[in-house]
Amino acid sequence: MTTPSTNWDYAPAPESTKVEIKSQYGLFIDGAFREPRSGRSIETINPANESSLSRISEADAADVNLAVVAARKALKNWRRVPALERAKYLYRIARRIQERARELAVLETMDNGKPIRESRDEDVPQAAAHFFHHAGWCDKLRWACPTANGSAPEPIGVCGQIIPWNFPLMMAAWKIAPALACGNTVVLKPAETTSLTALRLAEILQEIDLPPGVVNIITGAGETGRELVAHGDVDKIAFTGSTDVGRAIASTVAGTKKRLTLELGGKSPNIIFADAAIDQAVEGIVSSIWANQGQVCCAGSRLLVEESVADEVIEKLRLRMRSLRVGDPLDKNTDIGAINSRGQLDRIESFIKLGVAEGAQRHDVSDVALPSKGFWCKPCFFTEVQPAHTIAREEIFGPVLAVMTFRTPDEAVSRANNTMYGLSAGIWTSRGSKAYEVARQIKSGVIWCNTFNQFDPAAPFGGYRESGFGREGGRSGLSAYCA
Amino acid sequence: MTERSEITKTWKLFIGGAFPRSESGRVAPVKDLTDRSGGKALAYAAQASRKDLRDAVEAARAAQEKWAASSGYLRGQIIYRLAELLDGRREELIEVVRMSGRVGKSKARTEVEVAIDRTLSFAGWCDKLESVVGGRNAVAGPFHCFSQIEATGVVAVFAPEEFPLIGFLTLTLPAIACGCSVIAMPSSVEPIPALIVAECAPSADIPPGVLNVLTGLREELVPVVAAHRDVDAVVASVEPEMAKILQLGVAENMKRVRLVDPQAKFLEDLAWSSPSAFQAVTEVKTVWHTVGL
């Protein structure tokens, strides 16, 4: 009998769609791409191999002003467009995103580093769904956010929106769709490391003949964002990003009449009770901390597992971690892609060092071969973690899980709430009443019971406390965009 | 050179995703109302019998559970596609409405455009109605108590005699949007616009049986619907004598009834595409779940 082959390696399955990328992009202001007044541009690279993808413009104060002026000018007509006509634009955007889905997914993966399976199956479909859902609200605002006399609300006006690099196109959809549905105009600043899909969205807006100035997309780095937040003629700021920057923004708008919503960081607990369906819970853990390389605001970065099943869960988690495929994000077999930037990788690695230094025990898969170029971090988890450890308190924003145990539900809740954040939480138990009771006690804006990372445009999303305020999605999400 | 003759169309019934003729074999002319002699036919339409109606109810029932279980997102996309297809046949619809002689071309255009836009509006309700009228109830006890909105089931619709497109869509779409399946009887005087909707339904991916359209005589079909035990609700815009027959009939098995004045102003938007459009075709289900360790 011949020895059976033990080489079970997957054959490569590269995504073969080629996407055209221009060598440089202007600022999308008043319906057209324009040279920046600043004359400056930033290189944007593929974090999986550090190759240059394009150069994006860097908007300075003058550029930001042009965009705000365009948005203000467009508002006059846009707010008078009949509701169902506004809806038609949003439906068209949803349709074009769906029709260009493959192109957008590949571009997102090249720019962000996330696996093509995620951009194809989550990011792009969610973006399309967000526009489709919000298109349907345009003529129904009087029932979603009625004014005191029951009539439809007015828009706020010009909205400045700043989005992060972890879900670039999806975040653009989460911001633009409700703003437009409620009759506002927008100046959007994408993250400087991931602007390409937002710029492609700008091309889609041109395709569907959105009136010039209704959406303006200005690329740039921190300075561009600061100019936008500080601009005197912006009526509302919406920001998704780190808590630190959120604090700076809140300080900047203090004393002004600007409305503000913030969606910030998290250190979300994922609670596994002994009566949970353990295998499903382990899959939930994998999704909560290793999807998108853990670069998720609502990542379940603290695992709280009931003591009696801790060994079993940790062993199964270790087994699952070994099976994760780290590699080329454009390969359809890949589970773990590249970290978005050198800066972010450095931050994650310093947290990992600190975790070890403070006495926690690191577990990862030592024999995974990482590519020589690009920004890579192996998924890992820490045991022997104390609540006071840095890795148990601060947001790492990487594929690093801190594991702690508990004995009673009260202890689980107490540990879960022991954080300045409050974005999400996971509860795994087969007992419904326990799920509801624990959900009642946890101070988080999103609670997932026996699941994780579920998003839907119809379901409001947002945090408690230092995870920010305001909700996105659903009926609650509209009120932030109504006067 | 001889003039080219028209190919006069016979419109068939729409049942279970197919277009059968009436099992009775009956066909009736669709009268050209502008013809003073009263003899000219615009087209012919099958005349549904009681058996056709019972077949339609069976088809509707078979399709309803799966339709109700589909996501609001999917139903919204399907109704959006219907709006797309109707917009593609906009000029044909305008001509058909105008040809009845009830309104001139300009009013016909308004009727059709408002009807298509209202279809768009209903597409948007599919995944939103529950967030407006459903929700968690603040009961005074340790319970997670919430009320969810469910489709009533199989709905029979009698569209108004006037406003053949917008009346038809306004009464039919709320039921379809929330997950009911519908047996719709169009205007008996101007049935063609509704029959065009029926032709668009399969291309819009409306599953077979979710929408059924039967042309026929009101006086024959109303009593059958009234007595039919497997119809859950009736939405009707009929004359008072018919309305009474319906109400007497539905008293028997507690069908939900929504009566709409045939003289109502169907063009005025707001009231028609609102949560109240879904009365009679939705049920409120209140669920209690214990909360506690």
Chai-1 contact restraints between the chains, C-beta under 6 A:
chainA,res_idxA,chainB,res_idxB,connection_type,confidence,min_distance_angstrom,max_distance_angstrom,comment,restraint_id
A,L84,B,D117,contact,1.0,0.0,6.0,A-B,restraint_1
A,L84,B,L120,contact,1.0,0.0,6.0,A-B,restraint_2
A,G136,B,G124,contact,1.0,0.0,6.0,A-B,restraint_3
A,D139,B,S121,contact,1.0,0.0,6.0,A-B,restraint_4
A,W143,B,V132,contact,1.0,0.0,6.0,A-B,restraint_5
A,P409,B,L293,contact,1.0,0.0,6.0,A-B,restraint_6
A,G432,B,H289,contact,1.0,0.0,6.0,A-B,restraint_7
A,S433,B,T290,contact,1.0,0.0,6.0,A-B,restraint_8
A,S433,B,V291,contact,1.0,0.0,6.0,A-B,restraint_9
A,S433,B,G292,contact,1.0,0.0,6.0,A-B,restraint_10
A,K434,B,L293,contact,1.0,0.0,6.0,A-B,restraint_11
A,Y436,B,H144,contact,1.0,0.0,6.0,A-B,restraint_12
A,Y436,B,V291,contact,1.0,0.0,6.0,A-B,restraint_13
A,E437,B,V291,contact,1.0,0.0,6.0,A-B,restraint_14
A,E437,B,G292,contact,1.0,0.0,6.0,A-B,restraint_15
A,E437,B,L293,contact,1.0,0.0,6.0,A-B,restraint_16
A,A458,B,D127,contact,1.0,0.0,6.0,A-B,restraint_17
A,G474,B,S131,contact,1.0,0.0,6.0,A-B,restraint_18
A,R475,B,S131,contact,1.0,0.0,6.0,A-B,restraint_19
